[in-house]
Amino acid sequence: MLLAAAGCLAGQSGPPARVFLGDSAHPAASGEVWLVAHRWGYYPATLVATIRDGRLEPIPEPEPIELVEQADDFRLLVAVSDRRKPPRGLRTTDRAYGDTEGGFFAEFPFVYLSDAIPKDRLGRDWPAVLNRMGRVTGGTALTLARPGRRSVRLLYPDGRPLAGEVIAVDLFATYNNHCGRPGGVHVGTFRTDSGGLIRFDAPLVPLVLHLSYHDEANSGPAGFSFVLKAGVITGSEADVTLRKWWELPRRPYVVTVRTRSGQPLPGARLTGCWRHEVCGAVCGPIPIPVAVSDGAGLLRFEFFDLRAMETISVLDPAEEERPLGVSELREIMTTGRLTFTWQ
């Protein structure tokens, strides 16, 4: 399978394949072409060609990818530079995506990903695959557009900027993994300015921003809720503006906790689990740090909008737990107050 891919990359007849940056007057000085296998949560890759002075030189016998038959599909990754670099000697990697320190952008300033290649098309129709990465002419020359300046502005729904946030950015490749988190080739890590803006160079392809946010939903006990999500996939525009609930607003809450006999219950606390579409359970105390009811059974705290919670429970001093019912959840979520009697 890999030999077929490398052979077709070379072109079976005519002049050697060529790779250019920007236009045909600027051959890529050095580079690498990798075949990335998309397995479930695992993205190994093998080197199938190198680029020297604009000439694409296929690897005659690429190193095998472990359990390649388990791959769902493949992508070509082309990493190039306009400066000559010595050969790295690296022939395989088991971390084509997600490597924030030794990734492809650390070695080459220009990185491109092809569309997904189905297994049954691997080694066929290379001009069509490559043409979507750049521009193929004569069937043997690939001209890659120089990455442009990208900007992403992060705002709250009311227009406030998300300032000072550190964000890892990838070229989007897949979310084919256990958690369904999007990922791809790491571009860099950036901090938003006072206007919520980050700028960097990257191809005009969808990006992944690794940060969590909340989406609105017409569901839950209050008839409206927030759902926690992880990872934002952008469009391919040069300038992108995203308006999301990066952090939920906080508000005061008051819970009165009483015993079965109607007496104040001191030392009680709350815990709960968020509505989410991320991996595992997202649960913990409400609020953080933990607050407990006082001698009058009053629990006063400030916390994020509780409409983001799937469940809320009351724990007594002995750690016995009782979850709130739908009507109790509705009351505290809408009014910010609740009188809870232990039953």
Secondary structure, DSSP 8 states (H G I E B T S, - for coil): -HHHHHHHHH-SSSS--EEEESSTTSB-SEEEEEEEEEBTTBB-EEEEEEEETTEEEE-SS----TTGGG-SEEEEEEEEESS--------EESBSSS-SSSSHHHH-SEEEE---EEGGGTTS-HHHHHHTTSEEETTTEEEE---EEEEEEEE-TTS-B-TT-EEEEEEEEE--STT---EEEEEEEEE--TTSEEEEEE-SS-EEEEEEEEEEES-STTS-EEEEEEEEE--S-SEEEEE-BSS--EEEEEEEEE-TTS-B-TT-EEEEEE-BSSSS--EEEESSS-----TTSEEEEEEE-GGGEEEEEEE-TT--EEE--HHHHHHHHHHSEEEEE--
